[in-house]
């Protein structure tokens, strides 16, 4: 079960927090400029749209997904 406090926290993550999380996932060079919560997927992941500066210096947009590891309680961020 997803607790109300988890929903409150996981739906208000910052671009900086998501950047830290994606780096833990192994994407060491990635850095997000903005983040906007979109909703919760059918599989229970929290979906964000984020912007970042691409190699050509253009601002691009993608989605990242956040969930909680049920065994450790750690927040996981991935594409």
Phi and psi restraints in degrees (range 20) as a CNS / XPLOR table:
assign (resid 1 and name C) (resid 2 and name N)
       (resid 2 and name CA) (resid 2 and name C) 1.0 -91.0 20.0 2
assign (resid 2 and name N) (resid 2 and name CA)
       (resid 2 and name C) (resid 3 and name N) 1.0 121.9 20.0 2
assign (resid 2 and name C) (resid 3 and name N)
       (resid 3 and name CA) (resid 3 and name C) 1.0 -79.2 20.0 2
assign (resid 3 and name N) (resid 3 and name CA)
       (resid 3 and name C) (resid 4 and name N) 1.0 154.1 20.0 2
assign (resid 3 and name C) (resid 4 and name N)
       (resid 4 and name CA) (resid 4 and name C) 1.0 -57.4 20.0 2
assign (resid 4 and name N) (resid 4 and name CA)
       (resid 4 and name C) (resid 5 and name N) 1.0 -40.4 20.0 2
assign (resid 4 and name C) (resid 5 and name N)
       (resid 5 and name CA) (resid 5 and name C) 1.0 -66.8 20.0 2
assign (resid 5 and name N) (resid 5 and name CA)
       (resid 5 and name C) (resid 6 and name N) 1.0 -33.5 20.0 2
assign (resid 5 and name C) (resid 6 and name N)
       (resid 6 and name CA) (resid 6 and name C) 1.0 -65.3 20.0 2
assign (resid 6 and name N) (resid 6 and name CA)
       (resid 6 and name C) (resid 7 and name N) 1.0 -41.0 20.0 2
assign (resid 6 and name C) (resid 7 and name N)
       (resid 7 and name CA) (resid 7 and name C) 1.0 -62.7 20.0 2
assign (resid 7 and name N) (resid 7 and name CA)
       (resid 7 and name C) (resid 8 and name N) 1.0 -43.4 20.0 2
assign (resid 7 and name C) (resid 8 and name N)
       (resid 8 and name CA) (resid 8 and name C) 1.0 -61.0 20.0 2
assign (resid 8 and name N) (resid 8 and name CA)
       (resid 8 and name C) (resid 9 and name N) 1.0 -43.4 20.0 2
assign (resid 8 and name C) (resid 9 and name N)
       (resid 9 and name CA) (resid 9 and name C) 1.0 -72.2 20.0 2
assign (resid 9 and name N) (resid 9 and name CA)
       (resid 9 and name C) (resid 10 and name N) 1.0 -50.0 20.0 2
assign (resid 9 and name C) (resid 10 and name N)
       (resid 10 and name CA) (resid 10 and name C) 1.0 -72.5 20.0 2
assign (resid 10 and name N) (resid 10 and name CA)
       (resid 10 and name C) (resid 11 and name N) 1.0 -12.3 20.0 2
assign (resid 10 and name C) (resid 11 and name N)
       (resid 11 and name CA) (resid 11 and name C) 1.0 -98.1 20.0 2
assign (resid 11 and name N) (resid 11 and name CA)
       (resid 11 and name C) (resid 12 and name N) 1.0 3.8 20.0 2
assign (resid 11 and name C) (resid 12 and name N)
       (resid 12 and name CA) (resid 12 and name C) 1.0 -131.2 20.0 2
assign (resid 12 and name N) (resid 12 and name CA)
       (resid 12 and name C) (resid 13 and name N) 1.0 30.5 20.0 2
assign (resid 12 and name C) (resid 13 and name N)
       (resid 13 and name CA) (resid 13 and name C) 1.0 -74.5 20.0 2
assign (resid 13 and name N) (resid 13 and name CA)
       (resid 13 and name C) (resid 14 and name N) 1.0 146.6 20.0 2
assign (resid 13 and name C) (resid 14 and name N)
       (resid 14 and name CA) (resid 14 and name C) 1.0 -89.8 20.0 2
assign (resid 14 and name N) (resid 14 and name CA)
       (resid 14 and name C) (resid 15 and name N) 1.0 165.3 20.0 2
assign (resid 14 and name C) (resid 15 and name N)
       (resid 15 and name CA) (resid 15 and name C) 1.0 -60.1 20.0 2
assign (resid 15 and name N) (resid 15 and name CA)
       (resid 15 and name C) (resid 16 and name N) 1.0 -37.0 20.0 2
assign (resid 15 and name C) (resid 16 and name N)
       (resid 16 and name CA) (resid 16 and name C) 1.0 -65.1 20.0 2
assign (resid 16 and name N) (resid 16 and name CA)
       (resid 16 and name C) (resid 17 and name N) 1.0 -43.7 20.0 2
assign (resid 16 and name C) (resid 17 and name N)
       (resid 17 and name CA) (resid 17 and name C) 1.0 -63.4 20.0 2
assign (resid 17 and name N) (resid 17 and name CA)
       (resid 17 and name C) (resid 18 and name N) 1.0 -44.6 20.0 2
assign (resid 17 and name C) (resid 18 and name N)
       (resid 18 and name CA) (resid 18 and name C) 1.0 -65.0 20.0 2
assign (resid 18 and name N) (resid 18 and name CA)
       (resid 18 and name C) (resid 19 and name N) 1.0 -35.0 20.0 2
assign (resid 18 and name C) (resid 19 and name N)
       (resid 19 and name CA) (resid 19 and name C) 1.0 -61.6 20.0 2
assign (resid 19 and name N) (resid 19 and name CA)
       (resid 19 and name C) (resid 20 and name N) 1.0 -46.5 20.0 2
assign (resid 19 and name C) (resid 20 and name N)
       (resid 20 and name CA) (resid 20 and name C) 1.0 -60.1 20.0 2
assign (resid 20 and name N) (resid 20 and name CA)
       (resid 20 and name C) (resid 21 and name N) 1.0 -43.3 20.0 2
assign (resid 20 and name C) (resid 21 and name N)
       (resid 21 and name CA) (resid 21 and name C) 1.0 -65.1 20.0 2
assign (resid 21 and name N) (resid 21 and name CA)
       (resid 21 and name C) (resid 22 and name N) 1.0 -39.8 20.0 2
assign (resid 21 and name C) (resid 22 and name N)
       (resid 22 and name CA) (resid 22 and name C) 1.0 -71.5 20.0 2
assign (resid 22 and name N) (resid 22 and name CA)
       (resid 22 and name C) (resid 23 and name N) 1.0 -29.9 20.0 2
assign (resid 22 and name C) (resid 23 and name N)
       (resid 23 and name CA) (resid 23 and name C) 1.0 -69.4 20.0 2
assign (resid 23 and name N) (resid 23 and name CA)
       (resid 23 and name C) (resid 24 and name N) 1.0 -37.9 20.0 2
assign (resid 23 and name C) (resid 24 and name N)
       (resid 24 and name CA) (resid 24 and name C) 1.0 -61.2 20.0 2
assign (resid 24 and name N) (resid 24 and name CA)
       (resid 24 and name C) (resid 25 and name N) 1.0 -34.3 20.0 2
assign (resid 24 and name C) (resid 25 and name N)
       (resid 25 and name CA) (resid 25 and name C) 1.0 -73.7 20.0 2
assign (resid 25 and name N) (resid 25 and name CA)
       (resid 25 and name C) (resid 26 and name N) 1.0 -5.5 20.0 2
assign (resid 25 and name C) (resid 26 and name N)
       (resid 26 and name CA) (resid 26 and name C) 1.0 112.3 20.0 2
assign (resid 26 and name N) (resid 26 and name CA)
       (resid 26 and name C) (resid 27 and name N) 1.0 -2.2 20.0 2
assign (resid 26 and name C) (resid 27 and name N)
       (resid 27 and name CA) (resid 27 and name C) 1.0 -94.2 20.0 2
assign (resid 27 and name N) (resid 27 and name CA)
       (resid 27 and name C) (resid 28 and name N) 1.0 76.2 20.0 2
assign (resid 27 and name C) (resid 28 and name N)
       (resid 28 and name CA) (resid 28 and name C) 1.0 -64.5 20.0 2
assign (resid 28 and name N) (resid 28 and name CA)
       (resid 28 and name C) (resid 29 and name N) 1.0 -29.4 20.0 2
assign (resid 28 and name C) (resid 29 and name N)
       (resid 29 and name CA) (resid 29 and name C) 1.0 -94.1 20.0 2
assign (resid 29 and name N) (resid 29 and name CA)
       (resid 29 and name C) (resid 30 and name N) 1.0 -4.4 20.0 2
assign (resid 29 and name C) (resid 30 and name N)
       (resid 30 and name CA) (resid 30 and name C) 1.0 -77.1 20.0 2
assign (resid 30 and name N) (resid 30 and name CA)
       (resid 30 and name C) (resid 31 and name N) 1.0 141.7 20.0 2
assign (resid 30 and name C) (resid 31 and name N)
       (resid 31 and name CA) (resid 31 and name C) 1.0 -146.9 20.0 2
assign (resid 31 and name N) (resid 31 and name CA)
       (resid 31 and name C) (resid 32 and name N) 1.0 123.5 20.0 2
assign (resid 31 and name C) (resid 32 and name N)
       (resid 32 and name CA) (resid 32 and name C) 1.0 -93.1 20.0 2
assign (resid 32 and name N) (resid 32 and name CA)
       (resid 32 and name C) (resid 33 and name N) 1.0 143.0 20.0 2
assign (resid 32 and name C) (resid 33 and name N)
       (resid 33 and name CA) (resid 33 and name C) 1.0 -93.9 20.0 2
assign (resid 33 and name N) (resid 33 and name CA)
       (resid 33 and name C) (resid 34 and name N) 1.0 -46.0 20.0 2
assign (resid 33 and name C) (resid 34 and name N)
       (resid 34 and name CA) (resid 34 and name C) 1.0 -134.1 20.0 2
assign (resid 34 and name N) (resid 34 and name CA)
       (resid 34 and name C) (resid 35 and name N) 1.0 160.2 20.0 2
assign (resid 34 and name C) (resid 35 and name N)
       (resid 35 and name CA) (resid 35 and name C) 1.0 -145.8 20.0 2
assign (resid 35 and name N) (resid 35 and name CA)
       (resid 35 and name C) (resid 36 and name N) 1.0 135.8 20.0 2
assign (resid 35 and name C) (resid 36 and name N)
       (resid 36 and name CA) (resid 36 and name C) 1.0 -135.0 20.0 2
assign (resid 36 and name N) (resid 36 and name CA)
       (resid 36 and name C) (resid 37 and name N) 1.0 126.8 20.0 2
assign (resid 36 and name C) (resid 37 and name N)
       (resid 37 and name CA) (resid 37 and name C) 1.0 -69.0 20.0 2
assign (resid 37 and name N) (resid 37 and name CA)
       (resid 37 and name C) (resid 38 and name N) 1.0 128.5 20.0 2
assign (resid 37 and name C) (resid 38 and name N)
       (resid 38 and name CA) (resid 38 and name C) 1.0 -100.1 20.0 2
assign (resid 38 and name N) (resid 38 and name CA)
       (resid 38 and name C) (resid 39 and name N) 1.0 -39.6 20.0 2
assign (resid 38 and name C) (resid 39 and name N)
       (resid 39 and name CA) (resid 39 and name C) 1.0 159.4 20.0 2
assign (resid 39 and name N) (resid 39 and name CA)
       (resid 39 and name C) (resid 40 and name N) 1.0 -170.3 20.0 2
assign (resid 39 and name C) (resid 40 and name N)
       (resid 40 and name CA) (resid 40 and name C) 1.0 -111.1 20.0 2
assign (resid 40 and name N) (resid 40 and name CA)
       (resid 40 and name C) (resid 41 and name N) 1.0 129.8 20.0 2
assign (resid 40 and name C) (resid 41 and name N)
       (resid 41 and name CA) (resid 41 and name C) 1.0 -72.6 20.0 2
assign (resid 41 and name N) (resid 41 and name CA)
       (resid 41 and name C) (resid 42 and name N) 1.0 169.0 20.0 2
assign (resid 41 and name C) (resid 42 and name N)
       (resid 42 and name CA) (resid 42 and name C) 1.0 -61.6 20.0 2
assign (resid 42 and name N) (resid 42 and name CA)
       (resid 42 and name C) (resid 43 and name N) 1.0 -25.3 20.0 2
assign (resid 42 and name C) (resid 43 and name N)
       (resid 43 and name CA) (resid 43 and name C) 1.0 -91.8 20.0 2
assign (resid 43 and name N) (resid 43 and name CA)
       (resid 43 and name C) (resid 44 and name N) 1.0 5.6 20.0 2
assign (resid 43 and name C) (resid 44 and name N)
       (resid 44 and name CA) (resid 44 and name C) 1.0 89.5 20.0 2
assign (resid 44 and name N) (resid 44 and name CA)
       (resid 44 and name C) (resid 45 and name N) 1.0 9.6 20.0 2
assign (resid 44 and name C) (resid 45 and name N)
       (resid 45 and name CA) (resid 45 and name C) 1.0 -87.1 20.0 2
assign (resid 45 and name N) (resid 45 and name CA)
       (resid 45 and name C) (resid 46 and name N) 1.0 146.8 20.0 2
assign (resid 45 and name C) (resid 46 and name N)
       (resid 46 and name CA) (resid 46 and name C) 1.0 -88.5 20.0 2
assign (resid 46 and name N) (resid 46 and name CA)
       (resid 46 and name C) (resid 47 and name N) 1.0 125.6 20.0 2
assign (resid 46 and name C) (resid 47 and name N)
       (resid 47 and name CA) (resid 47 and name C) 1.0 -105.9 20.0 2
assign (resid 47 and name N) (resid 47 and name CA)
       (resid 47 and name C) (resid 48 and name N) 1.0 132.3 20.0 2
assign (resid 47 and name C) (resid 48 and name N)
       (resid 48 and name CA) (resid 48 and name C) 1.0 -122.9 20.0 2
assign (resid 48 and name N) (resid 48 and name CA)
       (resid 48 and name C) (resid 49 and name N) 1.0 146.8 20.0 2
assign (resid 48 and name C) (resid 49 and name N)
       (resid 49 and name CA) (resid 49 and name C) 1.0 -100.1 20.0 2
assign (resid 49 and name N) (resid 49 and name CA)
       (resid 49 and name C) (resid 50 and name N) 1.0 133.1 20.0 2
assign (resid 49 and name C) (resid 50 and name N)
       (resid 50 and name CA) (resid 50 and name C) 1.0 -127.6 20.0 2
assign (resid 50 and name N) (resid 50 and name CA)
       (resid 50 and name C) (resid 51 and name N) 1.0 154.2 20.0 2
assign (resid 50 and name C) (resid 51 and name N)
       (resid 51 and name CA) (resid 51 and name C) 1.0 -113.6 20.0 2
assign (resid 51 and name N) (resid 51 and name CA)
       (resid 51 and name C) (resid 52 and name N) 1.0 151.8 20.0 2
assign (resid 51 and name C) (resid 52 and name N)
       (resid 52 and name CA) (resid 52 and name C) 1.0 -152.4 20.0 2
assign (resid 52 and name N) (resid 52 and name CA)
       (resid 52 and name C) (resid 53 and name N) 1.0 162.0 20.0 2
assign (resid 52 and name C) (resid 53 and name N)
       (resid 53 and name CA) (resid 53 and name C) 1.0 -91.8 20.0 2
assign (resid 53 and name N) (resid 53 and name CA)
       (resid 53 and name C) (resid 54 and name N) 1.0 119.9 20.0 2
assign (resid 53 and name C) (resid 54 and name N)
       (resid 54 and name CA) (resid 54 and name C) 1.0 -76.2 20.0 2
assign (resid 54 and name N) (resid 54 and name CA)
       (resid 54 and name C) (resid 55 and name N) 1.0 173.4 20.0 2
assign (resid 54 and name C) (resid 55 and name N)
       (resid 55 and name CA) (resid 55 and name C) 1.0 -58.2 20.0 2
assign (resid 55 and name N) (resid 55 and name CA)
       (resid 55 and name C) (resid 56 and name N) 1.0 -32.1 20.0 2
assign (resid 55 and name C) (resid 56 and name N)
       (resid 56 and name CA) (resid 56 and name C) 1.0 -85.5 20.0 2
assign (resid 56 and name N) (resid 56 and name CA)
       (resid 56 and name C) (resid 57 and name N) 1.0 10.4 20.0 2
assign (resid 56 and name C) (resid 57 and name N)
       (resid 57 and name CA) (resid 57 and name C) 1.0 72.9 20.0 2
assign (resid 57 and name N) (resid 57 and name CA)
       (resid 57 and name C) (resid 58 and name N) 1.0 5.0 20.0 2
assign (resid 57 and name C) (resid 58 and name N)
       (resid 58 and name CA) (resid 58 and name C) 1.0 -79.0 20.0 2
assign (resid 58 and name N) (resid 58 and name CA)
       (resid 58 and name C) (resid 59 and name N) 1.0 149.5 20.0 2
assign (resid 58 and name C) (resid 59 and name N)
       (resid 59 and name CA) (resid 59 and name C) 1.0 -83.1 20.0 2
assign (resid 59 and name N) (resid 59 and name CA)
       (resid 59 and name C) (resid 60 and name N) 1.0 123.6 20.0 2
assign (resid 59 and name C) (resid 60 and name N)
       (resid 60 and name CA) (resid 60 and name C) 1.0 -115.2 20.0 2
assign (resid 60 and name N) (resid 60 and name CA)
       (resid 60 and name C) (resid 61 and name N) 1.0 165.5 20.0 2
assign (resid 60 and name C) (resid 61 and name N)
       (resid 61 and name CA) (resid 61 and name C) 1.0 -129.3 20.0 2
assign (resid 61 and name N) (resid 61 and name CA)
       (resid 61 and name C) (resid 62 and name N) 1.0 142.7 20.0 2
assign (resid 61 and name C) (resid 62 and name N)
       (resid 62 and name CA) (resid 62 and name C) 1.0 -150.4 20.0 2
assign (resid 62 and name N) (resid 62 and name CA)
       (resid 62 and name C) (resid 63 and name N) 1.0 178.7 20.0 2
assign (resid 62 and name C) (resid 63 and name N)
       (resid 63 and name CA) (resid 63 and name C) 1.0 -113.1 20.0 2
assign (resid 63 and name N) (resid 63 and name CA)
       (resid 63 and name C) (resid 64 and name N) 1.0 144.5 20.0 2
assign (resid 63 and name C) (resid 64 and name N)
       (resid 64 and name CA) (resid 64 and name C) 1.0 -125.7 20.0 2
assign (resid 64 and name N) (resid 64 and name CA)
       (resid 64 and name C) (resid 65 and name N) 1.0 156.0 20.0 2
assign (resid 64 and name C) (resid 65 and name N)
       (resid 65 and name CA) (resid 65 and name C) 1.0 -124.5 20.0 2
assign (resid 65 and name N) (resid 65 and name CA)
       (resid 65 and name C) (resid 66 and name N) 1.0 138.5 20.0 2
assign (resid 65 and name C) (resid 66 and name N)
       (resid 66 and name CA) (resid 66 and name C) 1.0 -124.8 20.0 2
assign (resid 66 and name N) (resid 66 and name CA)
       (resid 66 and name C) (resid 67 and name N) 1.0 135.6 20.0 2
assign (resid 66 and name C) (resid 67 and name N)
       (resid 67 and name CA) (resid 67 and name C) 1.0 -148.1 20.0 2
assign (resid 67 and name N) (resid 67 and name CA)
       (resid 67 and name C) (resid 68 and name N) 1.0 177.6 20.0 2
assign (resid 67 and name C) (resid 68 and name N)
       (resid 68 and name CA) (resid 68 and name C) 1.0 -114.7 20.0 2
assign (resid 68 and name N) (resid 68 and name CA)
       (resid 68 and name C) (resid 69 and name N) 1.0 129.4 20.0 2
assign (resid 68 and name C) (resid 69 and name N)
       (resid 69 and name CA) (resid 69 and name C) 1.0 -67.0 20.0 2
assign (resid 69 and name N) (resid 69 and name CA)
       (resid 69 and name C) (resid 70 and name N) 1.0 118.5 20.0 2
assign (resid 69 and name C) (resid 70 and name N)
       (resid 70 and name CA) (resid 70 and name C) 1.0 -65.7 20.0 2
assign (resid 70 and name N) (resid 70 and name CA)
       (resid 70 and name C) (resid 71 and name N) 1.0 -23.7 20.0 2
assign (resid 70 and name C) (resid 71 and name N)
       (resid 71 and name CA) (resid 71 and name C) 1.0 -82.8 20.0 2
assign (resid 71 and name N) (resid 71 and name CA)
       (resid 71 and name C) (resid 72 and name N) 1.0 -39.0 20.0 2
assign (resid 71 and name C) (resid 72 and name N)
       (resid 72 and name CA) (resid 72 and name C) 1.0 -106.8 20.0 2
assign (resid 72 and name N) (resid 72 and name CA)
       (resid 72 and name C) (resid 73 and name N) 1.0 -20.3 20.0 2
assign (resid 72 and name C) (resid 73 and name N)
       (resid 73 and name CA) (resid 73 and name C) 1.0 80.3 20.0 2
assign (resid 73 and name N) (resid 73 and name CA)
       (resid 73 and name C) (resid 74 and name N) 1.0 3.1 20.0 2
assign (resid 73 and name C) (resid 74 and name N)
       (resid 74 and name CA) (resid 74 and name C) 1.0 -76.7 20.0 2
assign (resid 74 and name N) (resid 74 and name CA)
       (resid 74 and name C) (resid 75 and name N) 1.0 143.9 20.0 2
assign (resid 74 and name C) (resid 75 and name N)
       (resid 75 and name CA) (resid 75 and name C) 1.0 -78.5 20.0 2
assign (resid 75 and name N) (resid 75 and name CA)
       (resid 75 and name C) (resid 76 and name N) 1.0 133.3 20.0 2
assign (resid 75 and name C) (resid 76 and name N)
       (resid 76 and name CA) (resid 76 and name C) 1.0 -117.1 20.0 2
assign (resid 76 and name N) (resid 76 and name CA)
       (resid 76 and name C) (resid 77 and name N) 1.0 136.7 20.0 2
assign (resid 76 and name C) (resid 77 and name N)
       (resid 77 and name CA) (resid 77 and name C) 1.0 -123.3 20.0 2
assign (resid 77 and name N) (resid 77 and name CA)
       (resid 77 and name C) (resid 78 and name N) 1.0 134.7 20.0 2
assign (resid 77 and name C) (resid 78 and name N)
       (resid 78 and name CA) (resid 78 and name C) 1.0 -157.9 20.0 2
assign (resid 78 and name N) (resid 78 and name CA)
       (resid 78 and name C) (resid 79 and name N) 1.0 167.5 20.0 2
